[in-house]
Amino acid sequence: MTIPDQESRPRGVAATLTRVPTGAKVFLILLGALFPLALIAALTTLQTTRDADSEARRRLEALAQESSAVLENVLANHASQMSQAVAALEQNPQDAPSCTRLVGTFASQAGTRFSVLDARGQILCGQRLTIAKAEPLKPFEVRASFTATGLLLQIGGTAGASAAVSYPVASLSALIRPSGFVPEYGAWLLHDGNQLELRGLDRHGPLSRVDKVDTSLSVGELTLEMRTPGAPITSPLIVTTVLLVLMWIAAAMIGWFVVDRLLIRPLRRLRAGVGSYKPGELLDMKRLGNLPAQEIRDLGETFRQITQTVQVHETDLAEGLVRQTRLTREVHHRVKNNLQVIASLINFHARGAKSVEASEAYASIQRRVDALAVVHRHHYAEMEENRGLDVRAVVGELAANIRATAPDRASGLGITLEIEPLLVNQDVAIAIAFLITELVELAMSCNPAAQIRIAMKGNEAGDRATMRVGSPALVESTAMEALLEARYGRVIAGLARQLRTKLHHDPLIGVYEAEIAITGRP
């Protein structure tokens, strides 16, 4: 299996996006795709609001220009007349016409009062006003200040005389009132950080806004500030903005819902159905429910056809395996029968042998044929389960055959078995059977009445076992070395190589020991 390179794996934001579900990805993509439309609608609404603000600003500037012009003209005119009257009364305190003109000038201003004082503070014209002490006025200086009732203008004379005019708030408010249709507005006079409210402006809720325009007057360093309500953030505007956002999110959610219902969920059901598929079964599309998308139905039908093809191939393979098993059983059966025929022929010829050496030679050959026949017989019996051959049963039958075919001079032969229930494959079983046969015959050749002990014990891992064949006849001797050199040595060594193990011989106690591979326990 190919392992992807670490460098090719996504990292950072890409890795995070790969872990995000497909539904969430679709929703985010739709949000991004529909965002320009929502942005255009929001900008259109914002531009409409700005246009309304600009229009309100222009109206306010027109109102402020008109009102400030009227107020500035009136105050400038009054200041000029007061300056002329102060100059005339300073020269002639008995100048009645000058005082009469002032009275006529201020008669039209309801609540407006004035006074002209000489250098000693005596009233020359008008009525006495309450004026806070301040620095002396310079000649022709016009000084403005705010009182509790309104605006106070003071004009200085050349010889210490002065004049003052007090304008009530109502009179000033009437002066600044614009002509024609007048929207709601507020007005304030500003001077030296102080302000005089001429007309108040109520606020309409926390979202109301106010536009203002300041206009400087040429009289007494006064400034007229006018305010009008700005384009309000009304509930329809809020509802429109909220609806835009909701429509943007709703459009993305509807798109995600459609994709989820038509594609993602059917694909998940199809994936679950394919994931639970087992070889040999036929994928049932009815279990997946109704698939709304035609493309997904076609994909599901393709999977169904693939599973149908796999099912046909599985059936063919099963039938072929059955035929192969039958053929193998027939081959093993014939091999077993042929080995039995060979054993019978050897036995027949052994009976007709004219010498003891020939009879023993036939018996030796028959023992080896019996060893092979025993393994084939047990393998044939175990073919249905194919778990392996029971080595204890094989060695037990092999020992019985060896005792049965032993020569008359070996009537005292004894074979003791201490074998655990172990399973081995056919190749190992054949090598074990031949090796035990060779070792037992070697012991019989050294001592016809030998007592032989065969033991097998498995390890804890369950994959190896120790085979031990011991007998006093296998203790190192001259006769044994001669037999090994002449006949048995090469055969035993070859069988050990076939078992892929080392055969150890302890010459002092007469034990052969080897590690063999096992397939398990029955």
Order of alpha helices (4+ residues) and beta strands (2+ residues): alpha-alpha-alpha-beta-beta-beta-beta-beta-alpha-beta-beta-beta-beta-alpha-alpha-alpha-alpha-beta-alpha-beta-beta-alpha-beta-beta-alpha-alpha-beta-beta
